[in-house]
Amino acid sequence: MTVKERIEGLYREVFNGGDAQAAVKYLAPGYRQHNPGVEDGLDGFIRTFGAVFASGKSFNLDILRIIESEGLVAVLIGNARNQNGALVDIYRVDENGKFCEHWDVFGGD
């Protein structure tokens, strides 16, 4: 699976599909999360988003651009519900092609 396919799968299955458990296909066990609202580790990610999805929240994230360079991948995300804002997710990719670290930047009008 390419990095692009892995990113597309993560957003399709986990975020837009509401399946936190599907993260095991895409995230490394020692996943490091730099967003204080999400727990560190694969298990922490699954707990955090499992609770989000159980609360009824859903996402409708559209990948606008994927940029890959030197073990990092940046993903520009749009949200069909908010055309005035965007999100950039940055992931570090480990030697197995899984995402092992994450940063995000939010922006909008």
C-alpha positions in Angstrom: 0.0 0.0 0.0 1.4 3.4 -0.9 1.5 6.3 1.5 -1.2 8.0 -0.6 -3.4 4.9 -0.4 -2.8 4.7 3.3 -3.8 8.3 3.8 -6.9 7.9 1.7 -7.9 4.8 3.6 -7.4 6.5 7.0 -9.7 9.3 6.1 -12.3 7.2 4.3 -12.6 4.4 6.8 -11.7 6.1 10.1 -12.8 9.7 10.0 -15.5 9.7 7.3 -16.6 6.1 8.0 -16.7 6.5 11.7 -14.6 3.3 12.4 -12.0 4.0 15.0 -10.9 0.4 15.0 -9.8 0.6 11.3 -6.9 2.8 12.5 -4.9 -0.4 13.2 -4.3 -0.7 9.4 -2.8 2.8 9.2 -1.2 3.8 12.5 1.9 2.4 14.2 1.4 1.0 17.8 3.6 3.8 19.3 1.7 6.5 17.4 2.7 9.9 18.8 -0.1 12.5 18.8 0.7 16.2 19.1 -2.9 17.4 19.3 -3.7 17.7 23.0 -7.3 16.6 22.4 -6.3 13.1 21.2 -4.5 10.5 23.3 -1.1 9.2 22.4 -0.6 5.7 21.0 -2.8 3.6 18.7 -5.0 2.5 21.6 -5.4 6.1 22.7 -6.4 7.2 19.2 -9.0 4.4 19.1 -10.3 5.3 22.5 -10.5 9.0 21.6 -12.2 8.6 18.3 -14.3 5.7 19.4 -15.8 8.0 22.0 -16.2 10.8 19.4 -18.1 8.5 17.0 -20.2 7.0 19.9 -21.3 10.5 20.8 -22.9 10.8 17.3 -20.3 13.2 15.8 -19.4 12.5 12.2 -16.9 13.9 9.8 -17.1 14.8 6.1 -13.5 15.5 5.3 -12.3 15.9 1.7 -8.7 15.4 0.8 -7.7 18.3 -1.4 -4.0 17.7 -1.7 -1.4 15.1 -0.5 2.3 16.1 -0.4 5.0 13.5 0.5 8.6 14.2 1.2 11.4 12.6 3.2 9.3 10.4 5.5 6.6 13.0 6.0 3.2 13.5 4.4 1.1 16.6 4.6 -2.6 16.4 3.9 -4.7 19.5 3.1 -8.2 18.7 4.2 -11.4 20.6 3.3 -14.7 20.2 5.1 -17.9 20.3 3.0 -19.8 21.8 6.0 -17.3 24.7 6.3 -16.0 26.1 3.0 -14.2 28.9 4.8 -11.7 26.7 6.7 -9.1 24.1 6.1 -7.0 21.7 8.1 -3.5 20.5 7.4 -2.5 17.2 8.9 1.2 16.2 8.9 2.3 12.6 9.6 5.7 11.0 10.0 5.8 7.6 8.2 7.8 4.8 9.8 9.8 2.1 8.1 6.7 -0.1 7.7 4.8 2.6 6.0 2.5 3.3 8.9 1.9 6.7 10.4 3.8 7.1 13.7 3.5 10.8 14.5 0.9 13.5 13.8 0.7 17.3 13.9 -2.2 19.4 12.7 -2.8 23.0 11.8 -6.3 24.6 11.6 -7.1 27.7 9.5 -10.0 29.7 8.3 -11.5 33.1 7.7 
